[in-house]
Amino acid sequence: MIDYSIFQNQNQWRSNPDFLKRQLYLKRLVFDDLLKWLDDEEILVISGSRQVGKSTLMYRLIQYLLEERGVEANNIFYFNLDERSLFPLFLSTNLLIDFLNIKSSPHRKYLFVDEFQKIADAANFIKAIYDLKLPIKIIVSGSSSLEIAKNKETLTGRKQVFLVYPFNFIEYINSVNPELLNIKNLKITRESLKQLFLKYITFGGYPKIILEDNIEKKELRLKEIVTSYIEKDVMNLINVENIEKFNKLIYLLASQVSSLVNKNEISNTLALNMQTTERYLNILSGTYLFEFLSPYFSNPRKEITKMPKVYINDLGLKNIIETRSLMLRDTGFVVENFVYNELKYTKRDRLHFWRTHAKAEVDFVIDNGNSIIPIEVKYTERKPGLTGGLISFYKKYHPPKMIVVTKDYFGTDKFEQAEIEYVPVYALHECSILA
């Protein structure tokens, strides 16, 4: 049996009711979404990279249950499986159910399992508990969608998945200067938003980085995040064969964000076969370091490029990976990556880019099913002209609205029958498609 003191240490609110009150919680948008599913039977899966705040979300849910729902502390069980001494408890569903004392109380139990993918045959283990239809609400977290997805069919119809990313810009503003979100006049907030935007694209949105004021410590913490990712996720969990070339691939992609990914070129550059290249790219996506955006098309023969575009999920990590230091890089590619990260929060499944064989291109296309909206990033202070890509896209699809993301220009215009909305990148949250 496990050492009970380990469990007690991970569940300190049982002996100290004020323990969670002393913790600092930065507000996350996904928290309210999680609350909506607390009373349903589905397993809640909180998925995201290491140190992005999954454990903190679990603590916040536990605090909510204790303080807002009046759930007794002994009906809440939290296990962080980074602690290997807890593994024996997860060798058998009977052992775990006995530990939860289901028979001793008719009240609903809440089972939190952090890094649940470390359980042997994790999905089947959790499914077995779920299928017993006991009064247990199961909430789990994982750092690798690859491990979670190995048996994803097993949990089909039994789970709701919540992706947790580094803080987006709205969450960042709310953490460092929330008053700015309450002022609706952009003229008042413009300069403050500009400064926060430049800090955000330099340091990124990991919680520990936001809370750290010292720039040297920010650098060290970001380097530690990268090291932890390589050592815990890549080397130990997924067993990459050639870590040196894998690291080179990370650097290569970080230096080419917002660009097309040419797998043949990568294979040749790193002297990897195509199968290994594709596996490494899947690992980078499945462990939430990079994302790959697919193209939009209506006629694949005429306009599709099969190559995706690559974006990194945190711009602070890009800076550390690329140069091992933090300095401002407000280039067009960085800003486009920022725009992608903001759009994916609400438009993830509808987001694409457009590029023809003739190289007419639009940075982003939001496909709403019955309408499409093209978005172009033109990082200029003055009113930019429409790009050839936007004009080509309009001629083909006739969207009712087009959006141009600028450096500092705010306004509207018309192009034939389409409305054009110009929005500064630091005020993207004010854009009609996101507001």
C-alpha positions as CSV (number, residue, x, y, z in Angstrom):
1,M,0.0,0.0,0.0
2,I,1.1,3.6,-0.5
3,D,2.8,5.7,2.1
4,Y,-0.3,7.6,3.5
5,S,1.9,10.6,4.4
6,I,2.5,11.3,0.6
7,F,-1.2,11.4,0.1
8,Q,-1.6,13.7,3.1
9,N,1.1,16.0,1.8
10,Q,-0.7,16.3,-1.6
11,N,-4.1,16.9,0.1
12,Q,-3.1,19.4,2.8
13,W,-6.5,21.1,2.8
14,R,-7.7,18.0,4.7
15,S,-5.7,18.9,7.8
16,N,-5.4,22.7,7.1
17,P,-8.6,24.3,5.8
18,D,-6.7,27.5,5.0
19,F,-4.1,25.9,2.8
20,L,-5.8,26.7,-0.5
21,K,-6.7,30.2,0.6
22,R,-3.0,31.0,0.8
23,Q,-2.3,30.0,-2.8
24,L,-2.1,32.6,-5.6
25,Y,-4.5,31.9,-8.4
26,L,-4.3,33.8,-11.7
27,K,-7.7,33.8,-13.4
28,R,-8.1,31.5,-16.3
29,L,-10.9,31.7,-18.9
30,V,-11.2,27.9,-19.1
31,F,-12.1,27.7,-15.4
32,D,-15.7,28.8,-15.9
33,D,-16.0,26.2,-18.7
34,L,-14.8,23.5,-16.3
35,L,-17.4,24.6,-13.7
36,K,-20.2,24.0,-16.2
37,W,-19.3,20.3,-16.4
38,L,-18.8,19.6,-12.6
39,D,-22.3,18.2,-12.2
40,D,-22.3,16.0,-15.3
41,E,-21.1,12.4,-15.4
42,E,-18.4,12.9,-18.0
43,I,-14.7,12.6,-17.1
44,L,-13.0,16.0,-17.4
45,V,-9.7,15.9,-19.1
46,I,-7.5,18.9,-18.6
47,S,-4.7,18.7,-21.3
48,G,-1.8,21.0,-21.9
49,S,2.0,21.4,-21.6
50,R,3.9,21.2,-18.4
51,Q,3.9,24.2,-16.1
52,V,1.0,25.8,-18.0
53,G,-1.3,25.7,-14.9
54,K,-3.2,22.4,-15.0
55,S,-2.4,21.6,-11.4
56,T,-3.4,25.1,-10.4
57,L,-6.7,24.7,-12.1
58,M,-7.3,21.5,-10.2
59,Y,-6.5,23.2,-6.9
60,R,-8.9,26.0,-7.8
61,L,-11.6,23.5,-8.6
62,I,-11.0,21.8,-5.2
63,Q,-11.2,25.2,-3.5
64,Y,-14.5,25.9,-5.3
65,L,-15.9,22.6,-4.2
66,L,-14.9,23.2,-0.5
67,E,-15.9,26.8,-0.3
68,E,-18.7,27.3,-2.8
69,R,-20.3,23.8,-2.8
70,G,-19.6,22.8,0.8
71,V,-18.1,19.5,-0.1
72,E,-16.4,17.8,2.8
73,A,-12.6,17.6,2.5
74,N,-12.6,13.9,3.0
75,N,-14.7,13.4,-0.1
76,I,-12.0,15.0,-2.3
77,F,-9.0,13.0,-3.4
78,Y,-6.0,14.5,-5.3
79,F,-3.1,12.4,-6.7
80,N,-0.1,13.9,-8.6
81,L,1.5,11.0,-10.4
82,D,4.8,12.8,-10.8
83,E,5.2,11.1,-7.3
84,R,6.1,7.6,-8.3
85,S,5.4,6.1,-4.9
86,L,1.6,6.5,-5.6
87,F,1.8,4.1,-8.6
88,P,0.9,1.0,-6.6
89,L,-2.5,2.5,-5.8
90,F,-3.2,2.6,-9.5
91,L,-2.4,-1.1,-10.2
92,S,-5.9,-2.2,-9.5
93,T,-9.3,-0.4,-9.7
94,N,-10.3,-2.3,-6.5
95,L,-7.4,-0.9,-4.6
96,L,-8.2,2.7,-5.6
97,I,-11.9,2.3,-5.0
98,D,-11.2,0.9,-1.5
99,F,-8.9,3.9,-0.8
100,L,-11.7,6.2,-1.8
101,N,-14.0,4.7,0.9
102,I,-17.0,4.6,-1.4
103,K,-18.9,2.3,0.9
104,S,-18.4,4.4,4.0
105,S,-20.3,7.5,2.7
106,P,-23.2,8.0,0.4
107,H,-21.8,11.4,-0.7
108,R,-20.3,12.0,-4.1
109,K,-16.5,11.7,-4.3
110,Y,-14.2,13.8,-6.4
111,L,-11.2,12.1,-7.8
112,F,-8.4,14.3,-9.2
113,V,-5.5,12.6,-11.0
114,D,-2.7,14.9,-12.2
115,E,-0.5,13.5,-15.1
116,F,-2.9,10.5,-15.4
117,Q,-1.2,9.3,-18.6
118,K,1.5,7.8,-16.3
119,I,-0.9,5.1,-15.2
120,A,-0.3,1.9,-17.1
121,D,-3.0,1.6,-19.7
122,A,-4.4,4.9,-18.4
123,A,-7.5,5.2,-20.5
124,N,-8.8,1.7,-19.7
125,F,-8.1,2.2,-16.0
126,I,-10.1,5.4,-15.8
127,K,-12.8,3.8,-18.0
128,A,-13.1,0.8,-15.7
129,I,-13.8,3.1,-12.8
130,Y,-16.2,5.3,-14.8
131,D,-18.2,2.3,-16.0
132,L,-18.9,1.1,-12.5
133,K,-21.3,4.1,-12.2
134,L,-20.2,4.8,-8.7
135,P,-20.8,8.3,-7.2
136,I,-17.4,9.6,-8.3
137,K,-16.6,12.6,-10.4
138,I,-13.3,12.1,-12.2
139,I,-11.1,15.0,-13.2
140,V,-7.7,14.1,-14.8
141,S,-4.9,16.1,-16.4
142,G,-2.2,15.2,-18.9
143,S,0.9,16.8,-20.5
144,S,0.9,14.7,-23.7
145,S,-2.0,14.4,-26.1
146,L,-0.1,11.6,-27.7
147,E,-0.2,9.5,-24.5
148,I,-3.8,10.5,-23.9
149,A,-4.8,9.7,-27.4
150,K,-3.3,6.2,-27.4
151,N,-6.6,4.8,-26.2
152,K,-8.9,7.8,-27.0
153,E,-11.6,5.5,-28.4
154,T,-11.8,3.9,-25.0
155,L,-13.1,7.1,-23.5
156,T,-15.3,8.1,-26.4
157,G,-18.6,9.4,-25.1
158,R,-17.2,9.5,-21.5
159,K,-15.1,12.6,-21.5
160,Q,-14.9,16.3,-22.1
161,V,-11.4,17.6,-23.0
162,F,-10.3,21.1,-22.1
163,L,-7.1,22.4,-23.7
164,V,-5.0,24.7,-21.5
165,Y,-2.4,26.9,-23.2
166,P,-0.1,29.6,-21.8
167,F,-2.1,32.7,-20.9
168,N,-3.5,34.5,-23.9
169,F,-3.3,38.3,-24.0
170,I,-6.7,38.9,-22.3
171,E,-5.7,36.6,-19.5
172,Y,-2.3,38.3,-19.3
173,I,-3.9,41.8,-19.1
174,N,-6.3,40.6,-16.5
175,S,-3.3,39.3,-14.4
176,V,-1.1,42.4,-14.6
177,N,-3.5,45.3,-15.1
178,P,-7.1,44.3,-15.1
179,E,-8.4,47.9,-15.0
180,L,-7.5,48.2,-18.7
181,L,-10.3,45.7,-19.6
182,N,-12.9,47.8,-17.9
183,I,-12.1,51.0,-20.0
184,K,-13.9,50.9,-23.3
185,N,-12.3,54.0,-24.8
186,L,-9.2,52.7,-26.7
187,K,-7.7,56.2,-26.7
188,I,-7.3,56.0,-23.0
189,T,-5.8,52.5,-22.9
190,R,-3.8,52.5,-26.1
191,E,-0.3,53.3,-24.8
192,S,-0.7,50.9,-21.8
193,L,-1.9,48.1,-24.1
194,K,1.1,48.7,-26.5
195,Q,3.6,48.3,-23.6
196,L,1.9,45.2,-22.3
197,F,1.8,43.7,-25.8
198,L,5.5,44.2,-26.3
199,K,6.2,42.6,-22.9
200,Y,3.9,39.7,-23.7
201,I,5.5,38.8,-27.1
202,T,8.9,39.0,-25.4
203,F,8.3,37.0,-22.2
204,G,5.3,34.9,-23.2
205,G,2.4,33.7,-21.1
206,Y,3.5,30.9,-18.8
207,P,2.2,31.6,-15.2
208,K,5.6,31.5,-13.5
209,I,7.0,33.9,-16.0
210,I,4.1,36.4,-15.6
211,L,4.5,36.3,-11.8
212,E,8.3,36.8,-12.0
213,D,9.5,40.4,-12.1
214,N,13.2,39.9,-12.5
215,I,14.2,39.5,-16.2
216,E,17.1,37.3,-15.5
217,K,14.9,34.9,-13.5
218,K,12.4,35.0,-16.3
219,E,15.1,33.7,-18.7
220,L,16.2,31.0,-16.2
221,R,12.6,29.9,-15.7
222,L,11.9,29.7,-19.4
223,K,15.1,27.7,-19.9
224,E,14.0,25.3,-17.2
225,I,10.6,24.8,-18.9
226,V,12.5,23.8,-22.1
227,T,14.8,21.5,-20.2
228,S,11.9,19.9,-18.3
229,Y,10.0,19.4,-21.6
230,I,13.0,17.6,-23.2
231,E,13.8,15.5,-20.1
232,K,10.4,14.6,-18.8
233,D,8.1,14.5,-21.9
234,V,10.5,13.7,-24.8
235,M,13.2,11.5,-23.3
236,N,11.4,9.7,-20.6
237,L,7.8,9.6,-21.8
238,I,8.0,9.3,-25.5
239,N,11.5,7.9,-26.0
240,V,12.9,9.9,-28.9
241,E,15.8,8.0,-30.5
242,N,18.0,10.9,-31.6
243,I,17.6,13.7,-29.1
244,E,20.3,15.8,-30.8
245,K,18.4,16.0,-34.1
246,F,15.1,16.4,-32.2
247,N,16.6,19.5,-30.5
248,K,17.8,20.8,-33.9
249,L,14.3,20.4,-35.2
250,I,12.9,22.4,-32.3
251,Y,15.3,25.2,-33.1
252,L,14.6,25.0,-36.8
253,L,10.8,25.4,-36.3
254,A,11.2,28.1,-33.6
255,S,13.2,30.2,-36.1
256,Q,10.6,29.7,-38.8
257,V,7.3,30.4,-37.1
258,S,4.5,31.6,-39.3
259,S,6.1,29.8,-42.3
260,L,5.2,26.8,-44.4
261,V,6.6,23.5,-43.1
262,N,8.4,21.6,-45.9
263,K,8.9,18.0,-44.6
264,N,11.3,17.1,-47.4
265,E,13.5,20.1,-46.7
266,I,13.5,19.3,-43.0
267,S,14.4,15.7,-43.7
268,N,17.3,16.7,-45.9
269,T,18.5,19.4,-43.5
270,L,18.6,17.1,-40.5
271,A,19.5,13.9,-42.4
272,L,16.4,12.1,-41.1
273,N,14.2,9.8,-43.1
274,M,10.6,10.9,-43.8
275,Q,9.0,8.6,-41.3
276,T,11.1,9.8,-38.4
277,T,10.6,13.5,-39.5
278,E,6.8,13.0,-39.4
279,R,7.0,11.2,-36.0
280,Y,9.1,14.1,-34.5
281,L,6.7,16.7,-35.9
282,N,3.7,14.7,-34.4
283,I,5.5,14.7,-31.0
284,L,6.1,18.4,-31.1
285,S,2.4,18.9,-31.8
286,G,1.2,16.3,-29.4
287,T,3.2,17.7,-26.5
288,Y,1.9,21.2,-27.1
289,L,5.1,23.0,-28.1
290,F,4.1,23.7,-31.7
291,E,0.9,23.7,-33.7
292,F,0.5,23.2,-37.5
293,L,-2.2,25.1,-39.3
294,S,-3.9,23.4,-42.3
295,P,-4.8,25.3,-45.5
296,Y,-8.3,26.4,-46.6
297,F,-9.5,25.4,-50.0
298,S,-12.6,24.8,-52.0
299,N,-10.8,23.4,-55.1
300,P,-7.7,21.4,-53.9
301,R,-6.3,21.0,-57.5
302,K,-6.2,24.8,-58.1
303,E,-5.4,26.3,-54.8
304,I,-4.3,24.0,-52.0
305,T,-0.7,23.8,-50.8
306,K,-0.4,20.6,-48.9
307,M,2.2,22.1,-46.5
308,P,0.9,23.4,-43.2
309,K,2.2,26.5,-41.4
310,V,3.9,26.2,-38.1
311,Y,3.3,28.3,-34.9
312,I,4.7,28.0,-31.4
313,N,2.4,28.1,-28.5
314,D,4.4,30.5,-26.4
315,L,6.5,33.4,-27.8
316,G,8.7,33.5,-24.7
317,L,9.8,29.9,-25.5
318,K,10.5,30.9,-29.0
319,N,12.9,33.6,-27.9
320,I,14.7,31.2,-25.4
321,I,14.9,28.4,-27.9
322,E,16.1,30.6,-30.8
323,T,18.7,32.7,-29.0
324,R,18.9,31.5,-25.4
325,S,17.9,35.1,-24.3
326,L,15.0,37.4,-24.1
327,M,14.8,40.5,-26.2
328,L,12.1,42.3,-28.1
329,R,11.4,40.9,-31.6
330,D,8.2,42.5,-32.9
331,T,8.7,41.2,-36.4
332,G,5.8,40.4,-38.8
333,F,6.4,36.7,-38.2
334,V,6.2,37.0,-34.4
335,V,3.1,39.2,-34.6
336,E,1.4,36.7,-37.0
337,N,2.2,34.0,-34.5
338,F,0.6,36.1,-31.7
339,V,-2.5,36.6,-33.8
340,Y,-2.7,32.8,-34.4
341,N,-2.5,32.1,-30.7
342,E,-5.3,34.6,-29.9
343,L,-7.6,33.3,-32.6
344,K,-7.2,29.6,-31.7
345,Y,-8.8,30.1,-28.3
346,T,-12.2,30.5,-29.8
347,K,-11.8,29.6,-33.5
348,R,-9.5,26.6,-33.3
349,D,-11.6,24.2,-35.3
350,R,-12.5,26.8,-37.9
351,L,-9.1,28.4,-38.5
352,H,-7.0,27.9,-41.6
353,F,-4.7,29.9,-44.0
354,W,-5.1,30.3,-47.8
355,R,-2.4,30.0,-50.4
356,T,-2.6,29.1,-54.1
357,H,-0.1,27.6,-56.4
358,A,0.3,31.1,-57.8
359,K,1.4,32.1,-54.3
360,A,-1.6,34.4,-53.6
361,E,-1.9,34.1,-49.8
362,V,-4.0,35.2,-46.8
363,D,-2.6,34.7,-43.3
364,F,-5.8,33.3,-41.7
365,V,-9.3,32.3,-42.8
366,I,-12.1,31.6,-40.4
367,D,-14.6,29.2,-41.8
368,N,-17.9,29.6,-40.1
369,G,-19.7,27.1,-42.4
370,N,-22.1,29.6,-43.9
371,S,-19.5,32.4,-44.2
372,I,-15.8,32.9,-44.3
373,I,-13.7,35.8,-43.0
374,P,-10.1,36.4,-44.2
375,I,-7.6,38.0,-41.9
376,E,-4.3,39.6,-42.9
377,V,-1.5,40.8,-40.6
378,K,0.1,44.0,-41.8
379,Y,2.3,45.3,-39.0
380,T,2.3,48.9,-40.0
381,E,1.3,52.1,-38.1
382,R,-0.4,53.8,-41.0
383,K,-3.4,52.5,-42.8
384,P,-2.2,49.7,-45.0
385,G,-3.4,49.0,-48.5
386,L,-5.1,45.7,-49.2
387,T,-2.7,43.0,-50.2
388,G,-2.9,41.1,-53.4
389,G,-3.8,38.0,-51.5
390,L,-6.8,39.6,-49.9
391,I,-8.0,41.0,-53.2
392,S,-7.5,37.6,-54.8
393,F,-9.4,35.9,-52.0
394,Y,-12.3,38.4,-52.3
395,K,-12.5,37.9,-56.0
396,K,-12.9,34.2,-55.5
397,Y,-15.1,34.0,-52.4
398,H,-16.7,37.4,-51.9
399,P,-16.6,37.4,-48.1
400,P,-18.8,40.1,-46.5
401,K,-16.1,41.1,-44.2
402,M,-12.3,41.3,-44.2
403,I,-10.0,42.0,-41.3
404,V,-6.5,43.6,-41.4
405,V,-4.4,43.5,-38.2
406,T,-2.1,46.5,-38.0
407,K,0.5,47.9,-35.7
408,D,-1.4,51.0,-34.6
409,Y,-4.1,51.8,-37.1
410,F,-7.8,51.5,-36.1
411,G,-10.7,52.1,-38.5
412,T,-13.1,50.7,-41.1
413,D,-13.4,50.9,-44.9
414,K,-15.1,49.2,-47.9
415,F,-13.8,47.2,-50.8
416,E,-16.5,46.6,-53.3
417,Q,-19.3,44.9,-51.2
418,A,-17.0,43.9,-48.3
419,E,-16.5,45.7,-45.0
420,I,-12.9,46.1,-44.0
421,E,-12.1,46.3,-40.3
422,Y,-8.6,47.5,-39.3
423,V,-7.6,46.7,-35.8
424,P,-4.3,47.2,-33.9
425,V,-2.7,43.9,-32.8
426,Y,-2.6,45.0,-29.2
427,A,-6.4,45.6,-29.4
428,L,-7.3,42.4,-31.2
429,H,-9.6,41.4,-28.4
430,E,-11.7,44.4,-29.4
431,C,-12.2,43.0,-32.9
432,S,-15.7,42.2,-33.9
433,I,-15.0,38.5,-34.4
434,L,-13.5,38.1,-30.9
435,A,-15.3,40.7,-28.8
